[in-house]
Amino acid sequence: MIIFPSKHVSLYDSIFGLSGVLIELLDKPVSIEGLWVKFSAVNNTKRCPSYHNHQNFVLALDLLYSFGAVEVDKNFNLHLCNY
């Protein structure tokens, strides 16, 4: 899987694009499993036109965490960081 979009890889085919979809779904704190369920409902639809498996999902979460965009609280729920 390609991390960033390029000339031959669309935004939604990349991990970076998938990360944007996950940010949209993080409207309130949610567990990783809960986020996966929410994502599965929009995976390969108009909202996220490319199919992504669980491995890509985890890579996108890793990218968001390494960028400092999401945090994990003491209850192991994900939430967006406040800037």
Rosetta blueprint (number, residue, H / E / L):
1 M L
2 I L
3 I L
4 F L
5 P L
6 S L
7 K L
8 H L
9 V L
10 S L
11 L H
12 Y H
13 D H
14 S L
15 I H
16 F H
17 G H
18 L H
19 S H
20 G H
21 V H
22 L H
23 I H
24 E H
25 L H
26 L L
27 D L
28 K L
29 P L
30 V E
31 S E
32 I H
33 E H
34 G H
35 L H
36 W H
37 V H
38 K H
39 F H
40 S H
41 A H
42 V H
43 N E
44 N L
45 T L
46 K L
47 R L
48 C E
49 P L
50 S L
51 Y L
52 H L
53 N L
54 H H
55 Q H
56 N H
57 F H
58 V H
59 L H
60 A H
61 L H
62 D H
63 L H
64 L H
65 Y H
66 S H
67 F H
68 G L
69 A L
70 V E
71 E E
72 V E
73 D L
74 K L
75 N L
76 F L
77 N E
78 L E
79 H E
80 L E
81 C L
82 N L
83 Y L
